[in-house]
Amino acid sequence: AGSLIEREVSGDGKKAVTYFKVLKRLKDHTVLEVSPLTGRTHQIRVHLSHLGYPIAGDTLYGGKRDKIGRQALHCAQMSFFHPVRGTRVTLKAPLPSDMCALMEEAGSLDKEGVK
C-alpha cells in the first residue's frame, strides 16, 4: 500500500504560482481553466482547497466523492520547449468520457466544449 502525504500552503514553503479563470458556474460546481506556473506536488489541488474550492472527488483535500469516483481534474493542454530543438511543443487531450457525461448532465457541455 502507498502512503498518503497531504501538502499545505505555508509561508515557509517553496513558492508556487497558479492562475485560474472561471469558465462556467454551476449549481454545485465551477468549471475552471487552471494554469500552474510552477510544478509543485499537488499544486492545483492544494491551492484550490486552500481557497475553499476543493476539486470534486478529491477527498484528500476536502472534495466530496463525486459520481465519477475520482478527482474531476483533467489536463486538456500542456506546452513546453523541446530540450534539444528549442521549439514549443503543445500536447492536447480530449475530455474523458466520464467527465463529459458529468458536465453534460450539469448542462455545461456541448459539442464545442464548455458552454
C-alpha positions in Angstrom: 0.0 0.0 0.0 1.2 3.5 -0.8 1.5 6.3 1.7 -0.7 9.4 1.8 1.1 12.7 2.1 -1.0 15.8 2.3 0.5 19.1 1.3 -0.4 22.5 2.6 0.0 26.2 1.8 2.7 27.6 4.2 4.6 30.8 4.4 7.7 28.7 5.0 7.1 26.6 1.8 8.5 26.9 -1.7 6.9 29.4 -4.0 4.1 28.1 -6.1 2.0 30.1 -8.5 -1.3 29.1 -10.0 -3.6 31.2 -12.3 -7.2 30.2 -12.8 -10.1 31.5 -14.8 -13.8 30.7 -14.2 -15.3 29.2 -17.4 -18.7 28.2 -16.0 -20.5 28.4 -12.7 -22.9 25.6 -12.0 -25.2 24.8 -9.1 -22.7 22.7 -7.1 -19.5 23.1 -9.2 -17.5 25.5 -11.1 -15.5 24.7 -14.3 -12.1 26.3 -14.3 -9.2 26.8 -16.6 -6.1 26.4 -14.4 -2.5 27.4 -15.4 0.2 26.4 -12.8 3.4 28.4 -13.4 5.4 26.2 -11.1 5.2 22.4 -10.7 4.9 21.7 -7.0 3.4 18.4 -5.9 -0.4 18.5 -5.8 -0.2 22.3 -6.5 -3.6 22.7 -8.2 -5.3 20.6 -5.6 -3.7 22.4 -2.7 -4.3 25.9 -4.0 -7.9 25.4 -4.8 -8.6 23.6 -1.4 -6.8 26.5 0.4 -9.1 29.0 -1.3 -12.1 26.9 -0.1 -12.9 25.3 -3.5 -11.6 21.7 -3.4 -11.7 19.7 -6.6 -14.8 17.4 -6.9 -13.8 13.9 -5.9 -10.6 14.9 -4.2 -11.3 13.5 -0.8 -7.7 14.1 0.4 -8.1 17.9 0.1 -11.7 18.3 1.1 -13.6 17.5 -2.1 -16.7 15.3 -1.9 -16.8 11.9 -3.6 -18.4 12.5 -7.0 -20.3 10.4 -9.5 -17.1 9.6 -11.5 -15.3 8.2 -8.4 -12.1 10.1 -8.9 -10.8 13.6 -9.0 -12.5 15.8 -11.6 -9.2 17.1 -12.8 -8.0 16.9 -16.4 -5.0 18.3 -18.3 -6.5 19.4 -21.6 -3.4 21.0 -22.9 0.3 21.2 -21.9 3.1 23.2 -23.6 6.9 23.1 -23.1 10.0 23.9 -25.0 11.7 20.9 -26.6 15.1 20.4 -24.8 17.1 19.9 -28.0 15.3 21.9 -30.7 14.2 24.7 -28.5 10.8 24.8 -30.3 7.5 24.9 -28.4 5.7 21.6 -28.1 2.0 21.5 -27.3 0.1 18.4 -26.4 -3.7 18.2 -26.2 -6.0 15.6 -24.7 -9.8 15.4 -25.1 -12.0 15.4 -22.0 -12.5 11.8 -20.8 -15.9 10.3 -21.3 -16.8 10.2 -17.6 -16.1 13.9 -17.2 -18.1 14.6 -20.4 -21.0 12.8 -19.0 -20.8 14.6 -15.7 -20.7 18.0 -17.4 -23.4 17.2 -19.9 -25.7 16.1 -17.0 -25.0 19.5 -15.4 -25.8 21.3 -18.7 -22.4 22.8 -19.1 -21.0 20.9 -22.1 -21.9 20.9 -25.8 -20.0 19.8 -29.0 -17.8 22.9 -28.8 -16.8 22.4 -25.2 -17.9 24.4 -22.1 -21.0 26.5 -22.7 
